[in-house]
Amino acid sequence: MMELVILGLSHHTAPLALRESVALSPSEVPTALDRLTSMGGLAEACVLSTCNRTEVYGRLLPGADAATMLGALEPVRAGLGDSLRRHGYRLRGDSALGHLFRVVAGLDSLVVGEHQIAGQMSRAYGLACSAGTAGPLLHKAFPRALQVGRRVRSETQLSRGIASVAGAAVGLAGRVFRDLSTCRIVTIGAGATVATALRVLRSSGASGPLTIVNRTLAKAQALGAELDGSAAPLADVARHVAAADIVVAATDAQAHLVRAAEVAPLLRGRRDRPLLILDLGVPRDVDPLLRDVRGVYLHDLDDLTAIAERGRQSRLDEVPKAEAIVATAVTEFRRRTADLQAKPAIRALLDELLKFRREAIEGDRDLSPSERVAAERVTGRMVDKLLRRLAPRMKDGTVAPRDLLSVFGVESPSNPDEQSPEGDL
């Protein structure tokens, strides 16, 4: 039977500095997928890499194991293989399937219930489809996971009060500023995380001037048009940060875009006016040394744990309902998958039983026409009763279809989806 396997690390097992050092950019994912399927021992593969987790989802080829996967990933990003080995987790079968469903539902997120992860998982699956590394298992598991996520969000209050990780971070603004309506807002980046944060700020009453600093000015202008803001080039980032009240940074840059040495001198004229910086980038976009500058309140992703505690109990009350939905979905998925995989074997067994029946009746030449009719009726009932006993056991895994067919001397139907990974994860 096809079996999902996962190799990854997340905020549960690795600190932010390590997560950001191994996070793969969208441009690196196709290379990782190619190596995983060409030399990493995976028949199909998908890579999810976000600010809080880097995970490989796939189906192992016979004889492959985790070491093979790790070896294939090391050239993509130096240290990734070793980090996964030291700080990662390895899941397979129902545990892997349940993890996938829980991740998409927001149950495994830093802020429980955030739904940005569903879009990230959808994009990761899309990249695997585009690269041709998604196969029959992933084509079944990922769409089902996205359905489970939608069901959790519609049938529970798990996401109550949370727009995303960025939305939780924006809650810090209420602690620093009594009145958000006059705050000058500057963003660094114009992607989905920044857009989400801005929408939450605007809906929270932050209606002050907005400047979007971005490497691609056209993208900043498009977001600015939507949210009543202006665009600025990345070259002016220090000046705009120094003039802001709230800064939201979220890019995929590999080095700090906001450097303490450039910004600190520009802050001397602010007196006691605070500067709140929400660094949501991985790697971090803002120099951590800015924490030491008076009046600057710098928070990165690992700081969001405190925000996650706000309203935590009300969300935790919904967790059992969400977990029940996930558990039911895992059981249903496994049952349906087993049904699909057992059908060719059941068909082959029925053909063989009908062949036995036909040969037995046709081999007895002494039967009269009426006796032949009676024999066909009785043996037909026997075949039906026997199949009704065996088919459910083949579907639920009580009896391995391949083993049962071998007892009857029937060759197992050729079906690549039935191959089971033999390696150790």
Number of C-alpha atoms within 10 A of each C-alpha: 17 19 19 24 23 26 22 23 27 24 18 13 16 18 14 20 12 18 25 22 17 22 23 22 14 16 8 12 21 20 14 23 26 20 21 27 23 14 14 24 26 27 20 25 31 31 26 23 23 21 21 21 22 22 20 20 25 27 27 31 18 15 11 20 18 22 14 17 22 20 17 21 24 16 14 19 14 12 15 24 22 14 19 23 17 12 16 19 15 17 17 20 14 17 14 20 27 20 19 24 26 22 21 28 32 25 24 19 23 20 26 22 33 26 24 20 22 19 13 15 22 17 15 20 23 15 20 24 16 11 16 16 22 25 17 13 18 21 14 13 18 23 13 17 27 20 16 23 25 15 15 27 18 11 12 18 18 26 21 14 14 21 17 23 26 29 23 21 27 24 19 18 22 12 8 15 17 8 11 20 15 13 19 20 26 28 29 30 26 27 16 14 20 23 20 19 26 24 16 21 22 15 10 15 13 21 17 16 15 22 23 29 27 23 15 14 16 14 17 24 21 16 19 19 12 10 15 14 18 17 23 21 15 18 12 11 21 20 13 22 26 21 18 21 22 27 23 28 28 26 23 19 14 14 13 15 18 20 17 19 12 13 20 17 12 16 21 13 10 12 9 10 14 17 26 23 28 27 27 27 25 27 23 26 25 26 17 16 12 19 15 12 16 15 17 18 18 20 19 19 20 15 14 21 13 12 18 20 12 14 12 12 10 12 21 16 13 18 20 12 15 25 17 12 20 25 16 12 19 24 14 12 18 19 15 14 18 18 18 14 19 24 16 16 25 22 14 18 23 17 13 16 20 16 11 14 18 14 11 13 17 12 10 10 8 10 14 10 9 9 12 16 12 13 16 16 11 12 18 16 12 14 16 14 11 13 17 11 11 16 20 15 15 22 23 16 14 10 14 15 24 16 14 17 18 11 9 11 11 16 14 16 16 10 10 10 14 16 15 15 22 12 14 12 18
